[in-house]
Amino acid sequence: MRSRQAIALFALVGFFVALYLWLHALGVGGTLKCGTGACETVQTSRWAVFLGLPVALYGVVGYLLIFVVAVVALRPAALAERRWNALLAGLSTIGVLFTAWLTYLELFVIHAICRWCVGSAVIITATWIVAVLSLRSPALRTDPAASPLPRDRPA
């Protein structure tokens, strides 16, 4: 359960990072607050659009999907179902692979680093690590009969 809570929290933070970048791509966010780095260079490069849509939109949708799945997986009825862990691991794997490709582009093609993109890469990587580790943990038992705690016995 803790891993699903952590994944939901990571996805929520990642959603807001991606939303900030998407709003900037739409021209709503104003100038990017980056400090040091070349966020503007990355965000205005030809690689900032994939299949006709801003890359940040894929982040918004991806993080939102991971968040929704993690929250749904926190329902008491779903806690014992390991398929939710597999789904979260699969979604975060797609996110990590996409992020690895984008990071490659930043480093070796664009020759500029966006701090917001690095932050998102750290968030999706942490999400992926927690999701993969959750595959190794045993399923939670929700059956009171299987509880290791002693039950009251009639006298």
Secondary structure as UniProt FT lines:
FT   HELIX           2..25
FT   TURN            26..27
FT   HELIX           39..43
FT   HELIX           46..48
FT   STRAND          49..50
FT   TURN            51..52
FT   STRAND          53..54
FT   HELIX           55..72
FT   TURN            73..74
FT   HELIX           76..78
FT   TURN            79..80
FT   HELIX           83..104
FT   HELIX           105..110
FT   HELIX           115..136
FT   HELIX           144..146
//
